Amino acid sequence: MYRQLGYQLHLDGAAIDDLVHLSKADVLIRHQSSFSMAAAFLNPKCILSPPYKCKTCVNEEIPAVHLILYDDELSNQTTTALRHCVETEVLKVDTGST
């Protein structure tokens, strides 16, 4: 099904290959794992991340220009931020705002 929609699936590969794919993703949707945290450090594009739940972590630990935090549901504000990030960082659309 996903291939019919034009998506590439990377299954059963080496962990380093998975890290490379995540770090180069146009939109990295991560969860609470150190593996996805490593990919977020390497990814210069759009990162959708839940707020951290550990007492010693802060959201600023990911040095991403486009870190977008989300909860269980995507709010209008989150959706707007994600759309803006995709337009400016992935599609390179000039939105006229600086």
RACOR-V429043 format. One record per pair of residues at least 12 apart in sequence whose C-alpha atoms are under 6 Angstrom apart, sorted by the first residue. I is the first residue (numbers start at 1). J is the second residue. Records with the same first field share a line. If there is no record, write none. Layout:
I->J, J
This chain:
19->39
22->39
23->39, 42, 43
24->43
26->45
27->46, 47
28->47
29->48
30->49
41->62
46->66
47->67, 68
48->68, 69
49->69
50->69, 70, 71
51->69
